[in-house]
Amino acid sequence: MATDYYSVLGVGRDASQDQIKKAFRRLARELHPDVNPDPKTQERFKEINAAYEVLSDPQKKQVYDLGGDPLSQAGGGQGAGGFGAGFGNFSDIMDAFFGTASQRGPRSRTRRGQDAMIRLDVELNEAAFGTTKDIQVDTAIVCTTCTGEGAAPGTSAQTCDMCRGRGEVSQVTRSFLGQVMTSRPCPQCQGFGTVVPTPCPECAGDGRIRSRRTLTVKIPAGVDNGTRIQLAGEGEVGPGGGPAGDLYVEIHELPHAVFQRRGDDLHCTVTIPMTAAALGTKCPLETLDGVEEIDVRPGTQSGQSIPLHQRGVTHLRGGGRGDLIVHVEVQTPSKLDPEQEEVLRRLAKLRGEERPTGQFQPGQQGLFSRLKDAFNGR
């Protein structure tokens, strides 16, 4: 890339986040427009702002180190223009000059865990009528050795001797505004107010471990592709043994060999010979409720449908079910033996259909043609 952000901040490529932040603060105090209004200095200030935006963000820094342009990503273009992305918010600006005003008091080691989601395959009949399923989930649970404390058995967290448990340290600094009392997170305990001298060997002080467990999920009748079932408190346990997030089970309905689902209605196609369509017949069909006889009335045409009410999928909200729609396809024989051909010729003669002329209908009009006829009063 054209701009070397490490050179802009005056740090090496192996610089830590703390070194990058210190370099940015030092340059920001020197080059801020309120301190030095020179136009060239303002351009330089924009450069360090953009450099800090990239190098302080682990994801953007990784893209940059690989030769990419992290500022071309969505939202990244603000950085070179001012305070928008480089500082993040007003507290970052104050941090560059006076230090970060902390939240007053130590931070809690206990935080809520993240939500998790898994996909669950279900058959059509399970989606239609509901079921219960056992699922295997691999999530973080409370460490069984330290019960979430993060300290090895027989030990405990100790009050930080640098901040004396406050989680922050204060100092008086001189700036162009005069003497200012500043507070910032304690560098020794990272703002927690306590340190863990002997971390738990099982969870390395995190207070949680990963484990596979079995959960029983109730699938309500009427679920469809993409339906999500929320299991409160069954997600990831938070750091420090914090409360667990939620687990979302996303339903994926498997294709059926016969039926196609459209909403809560089911559709299928039955193919019958032309003789059965002319004379009528009954066809057995394996529905979700068992075998039923489909009554094909005499004279049924190809493309007609036979509805079976209340044979579809249960409505997810509200009572009742959808319908099962059976589409009829009439099959015309492509090969006839002499005897079959003679029988059909006699039938055609009896019906006066030896030389049919066919029935032609006008093609469907387009929108503009219909509007034209409407204006002409046709």
For each residue, the residues with C-beta under 8 A, 3 or more apart:
1: 4 64 67 69
2:
3: 8 47 50 51
4: 1 7 8
5: 8 9 50 51 54 55 64
6: 9 11 12 13 15 51 55
7: 4 10
8: 3 4 5 47 48 50 51
9: 5 6 20 23 24 27 48 51 52 55
10: 7 23 27
11: 6 15 19 20 23 55
12: 6 15
13: 6 65
14:
15: 6 11 12 19 20 23 55
16: 19 20
17: 20 21 56
18: 21 22
19: 11 15 16 22 23
20: 9 11 15 16 17 23 24 52 55 56
21: 17 18 24 25 52 56
22: 18 19 25 26
23: 9 10 11 15 19 20 26 27
24: 9 20 21 27 28 48 51 52 56 96
25: 21 22 28 29 95 96 97
26: 22 23 29 30
27: 9 10 23 24 30 31 48
28: 24 25 31 32 45 48 49 96 97
29: 25 26 32 35 96 97 175
30: 26 27 35 36
31: 27 28 35 36 41 42 44 45 48
32: 28 29 35 36 45 96 97
33: 36 37 41 42 45
34: 37
35: 29 30 31 32 176
36: 30 31 32 33 41
37: 33 34 41 42
38: 41 42
39: 42 43
40: 43 44
41: 31 33 36 37 38 44 45
42: 31 33 37 38 39 45 46
43: 39 40 46 47
44: 31 40 41 47 48
45: 28 31 32 33 41 42 48 49
46: 42 43 49 50 80 81 82
47: 3 8 43 44 50 51 80
48: 8 9 24 27 28 31 44 45 51 52 86
49: 28 45 46 52 53 79 80 82 83 86 87
50: 3 5 8 46 47 53 54 71 79 80 86
51: 3 5 6 8 9 24 47 48 54 55
52: 9 20 21 24 48 49 55 56 86 87
53: 49 50 56 57 60 71 76 79 85 86
54: 5 50 51 57 60 61 64 70 71 79
55: 5 6 9 11 15 20 51 52 60 61 64
56: 17 20 21 24 52 53 61
57: 53 54 60 61 70
58: 61 62
59: 62 63 70
60: 53 54 55 57 63 64 70 71 73 76
61: 54 55 56 57 58 64 65 70
62: 58 59 65 66
63: 59 60 66 68 69 70 73
64: 1 5 54 55 60 61 67 68 69 70
65: 13 61 62
66: 62 63
67: 1 64
68: 63 64
69: 1 63 64 72
70: 54 57 59 60 61 63 64 73 76
71: 50 53 54 60 76 77 79 80
72: 69 76 77
73: 60 63 70 76
74:
75: 78 85
76: 53 60 70 71 72 73 79 85
77: 71 72 80 81
78: 75 81 82 84 85
79: 49 50 53 54 71 76 84 85 86
80: 46 47 49 50 71 77 86
81: 46 77 78 84
82: 46 49 78 86
83: 49 86 87 90 93
84: 78 79 81 87
85: 53 75 76 78 79 88
86: 48 49 50 52 53 79 80 82 83 92
87: 49 52 83 84 90 92 93 96
88: 85 91 92
89: 92 93
90: 83 87 93 94
91: 88 94 95 100 101
92: 86 87 88 89 95 96
93: 83 87 89 90 96 97
94: 90 91 97 98 99 100 101
95: 25 91 92 98 99 100 184
96: 24 25 28 29 32 87 92 93
97: 25 28 29 32 93 94 175
98: 94 95 101 173 175 180 182
99: 94 95 171 173 182 183 184
100: 91 94 95 183 184 185
101: 91 94 98 182 183
102: 105 167 168 183 184 185 191
103: 107
104: 168
105: 102 166 167 168 193
106: 163 165 166 167 168 189 191 192 193 194
107: 103 167 185 190 191 192 193
108: 111 192 240
109: 150 157 192 194 207 239 240
110: 148 207 238 239 240 241 242
111: 108 238 239 240 242
112: 238 242 243 244 245
113: 140 208 235 236 237 238 239 242 243 244 245
114: 235 236 238 245
115: 235 236 245 246 247 248
116: 137 139 234 235 236 245 246 247 248
117: 228 247 248 249 250
118: 135 137 247 248 249 250
119: 249 250 251 252
120: 133 135 217 219 249 250 251 252
121: 252 253 254
122: 126 127 131 133 219 223 251 252 253 254
123: 126 127 253 254 256
124: 127 128 253 254 256 259 261 288 313
125: 128 129 288
126: 122 123 129 130 131 133 219
127: 122 123 124 219 221 222 223 224 251 253 313
128: 124 125 221 222 288 312 313 314 321
129: 125 126 221 288 314
130: 126 218 219 220 221 222 223 314
131: 122 126 219
132: 216 217 218 219
133: 120 122 126 216 217 219
134: 214 215 216 217
135: 118 120 214 215 216 217 249
136: 212 213 214
137: 116 118 212 213 214 215 234 247
138: 210 211 212
139: 116 210 211 213 234 235 236 237 244 247
140: 113 208 209 210 211 236 237
141: 144 208 209 210 211 213 237
142: 147 148 207 208 237 241
143: 146 147 148 150 200 202 203 206 207 208 209 241
144: 141 147 202 209
145: 153 200 201 202 203
146: 143 149 150 151 152 153 200 202 203 207
147: 142 143 144 241
148: 110 142 143 207 208 237 240 241 242
149: 146 156 157 200 207 240 241
150: 109 143 146 157 196 199 200 203 205 206 207 240
151: 146 155 156 157 196 198 199 200 205
152: 146 155 198 199 200 201
153: 145 146 200
154:
155: 151 152 196 197 198
156: 149 151
157: 109 149 150 151 194 195 196
158: 194 195 196 197
159: 164 165 193 194
160: 163 164 165 167 186 188 189 192 193 194 195
161: 164 188
162: 169 186 187 188 189
163: 106 160 166 167 168 169 186 188 189 193
164: 159 160 161
165: 106 159 160 193 194
166: 105 106 163 169 186 193
167: 102 105 106 107 160 163 185 186 189 191 192 193
168: 102 104 105 106 163 183 184 185 186 191
169: 162 163 166 183 184 185 186 187
170: 181 182 183
171: 99 181 182
172: 179 180 181 182
173: 98 99 179 180 182
174: 178 179 180
175: 29 97 98 178 180
176: 35
177: 180
178: 174 175
179: 172 173 174
180: 98 172 173 174 175 177
181: 170 171 172
182: 98 99 101 170 171 172 173
183: 99 100 101 102 168 169 170
184: 95 99 100 102 168 169
185: 100 102 107 167 168 169 190 191
186: 160 162 163 166 167 168 169 189 190 191 193
187: 162 169 190
188: 160 161 162 163 195
189: 106 160 162 163 167 186 192 193 194 195
190: 107 185 186 187
191: 102 106 107 167 168 185 186
192: 106 107 108 109 160 167 189 195
193: 105 106 107 159 160 163 165 166 167 186 189
194: 106 109 157 158 159 160 165 189
195: 157 158 160 188 189 192
196: 150 151 155 157 158 199 205
197: 155 158
198: 151 152 155
199: 150 151 152 196 203 204 205
200: 143 145 146 149 150 151 152 153 203 204 205 207
201: 145 152 204
202: 143 144 145 146 209
203: 143 145 146 150 199 200 206 207 208 209
204: 199 200 201
205: 150 151 196 199 200
206: 143 150 203 209 239 240
207: 109 110 142 143 146 148 149 150 200 203 239 240 241 242
208: 113 140 141 142 143 148 203 236 237 238 239 240 241
209: 140 141 143 144 202 203 206
210: 138 139 140 141
211: 138 139 140 141
212: 136 137 138
213: 136 137 139 141
214: 134 135 136 137
215: 134 135 137 231 234 247
216: 132 133 134 135
217: 120 132 133 134 135 229 231 249
218: 130 132 229
219: 120 122 126 127 130 131 132 133 223 229 251
220: 130 223 229 316
221: 127 128 129 130 313 314 316
222: 127 128 130 264 313 314 315 316 317
223: 122 127 130 219 220 227 229 251 253 316
224: 127 227 251 253 261 316
225: 251 252 253
226: 250 251
227: 223 224 250 251 316
228: 117 248 249 250 251
229: 217 218 219 220 223 248 249 251
230: 246 247 248
231: 215 217 234 235 246 247 248 249
232: 246
233: 243 244 245 246
234: 116 137 139 215 231 244 246 247
235: 113 114 115 116 139 231 244 245 246 247
236: 113 114 115 116 139 140 208 244 245
237: 113 139 140 141 142 148 208 241 242 243 244
238: 110 111 112 113 114 208 241 242 243 244 245
239: 109 110 111 113 206 207 208 242
240: 108 109 110 111 148 149 150 206 207 208
241: 110 142 143 147 148 149 207 208 237 238
242: 110 111 112 113 148 207 237 238 239
243: 112 113 233 237 238
244: 112 113 139 233 234 235 236 237 238
245: 112 113 114 115 116 233 235 236 238
246: 115 116 230 231 232 233 234 235
247: 115 116 117 118 137 139 215 230 231 234 235
248: 115 116 117 118 228 229 230 231
249: 117 118 119 120 135 217 228 229 231
250: 117 118 119 120 226 227 228
251: 119 120 122 127 219 223 224 225 226 227 228 229
252: 119 120 121 122 225
253: 121 122 123 124 127 223 224 225 261
254: 121 122 123 124
255:
256: 123 124 259 260 261
257:
258: 268 286
259: 124 256 266 267 268 288 324
260: 256 266 267 268
261: 124 224 253 256 264 265 266 267 313
262: 265 266 267
263: 313 322
264: 222 261 312 313 314 315 321 322
265: 261 262 312 313 322 323 324 325
266: 259 260 261 262 288 311 312 313 322 323 324 325
267: 259 260 261 262 324 325 327
268: 258 259 260 285 324 325 326 327
269: 326 327 328 329
270: 283 285 294 296 326 327 328 329
271: 329 330 331
272: 276 277 281 283 296 300 328 329 330 331
273: 276 277 330 331 333
274: 277 278 330 331 332 333
275: 278 279
276: 272 273 279 280 281 296
277: 272 273 274 280 296 299 300 301 302 328 330
278: 274 275 298 299
279: 275 276 298
280: 276 277 295 296 297 298 299 300
281: 272 276 296
282: 293 294 295 296
283: 270 272 293 294 296
284: 291 292 293 294
285: 268 270 291 292 293 294 326
286: 258 290 291
287: 290 291 292 308 311 324
288: 124 125 128 129 259 266 311 324
289: 292 311
290: 286 287
291: 284 285 286 287
292: 284 285 287 289 308 311
293: 282 283 284 285
294: 270 282 283 284 285 306 308 326
295: 280 282 306
296: 270 272 276 277 280 281 282 283 300 306 328
297: 280 300
298: 278 279 280
299: 277 278 280
300: 272 277 280 296 297 304 328 330
301: 277 304 328 330
302: 277 328 329 330
303: 327 328 329
304: 300 301 327 328
305: 325 326 327 328
306: 294 295 296 325 326 328
307: 323 324 325 326
308: 287 292 294 311 323 324 325 326
309: 323
310: 320 321 323
311: 266 287 288 289 292 308 321 323 324
312: 128 264 265 266 321 322 323 324
313: 124 127 128 221 222 261 263 264 265 266 321 322
314: 128 129 130 221 222 264 320 321
315: 222 264 318 319 320 321 322
316: 220 221 222 223 224 227
317: 222
318: 315
319: 315
320: 310 314 315
321: 128 264 310 311 312 313 314 315
322: 263 264 265 266 312 313 315
323: 265 266 307 308 309 310 311 312
324: 259 265 266 267 268 287 288 307 308 311 312
325: 265 266 267 268 305 306 307 308
326: 268 269 270 285 294 305 306 307 308
327: 267 268 269 270 303 304 305
328: 269 270 272 277 296 300 301 302 303 304 305 306
329: 269 270 271 272 302 303
330: 271 272 273 274 277 300 301 302
331: 271 272 273 274
332: 274
333: 273 274 336 340
334:
335:
336: 333 340 341 344
337: 340 341
338: 341 342
339: 342 343
340: 333 336 337 343 344
341: 336 337 338 344 345
342: 338 339 345 346
343: 339 340 346 347
344: 336 340 341 347 348
345: 341 342 348 349 354
346: 342 343 349 350
347: 343 344 350 351
348: 344 345 351 353 354
349: 345 346 352 353 354
350: 346 347
351: 347 348
352: 349
353: 348 349 356
354: 345 348 349
355:
356: 353
357:
358:
359:
360:
361:
362: 365
363:
364:
365: 362 369 370 373
366: 369 370
367: 370 371
368: 371 372
369: 365 366 372 373
370: 365 366 367 373 374
371: 367 368 374 375
372: 368 369 375 376
373: 365 369 370 376 378
374: 370 371 377 378
375: 371 372
376: 372 373
377: 374
378: 373 374
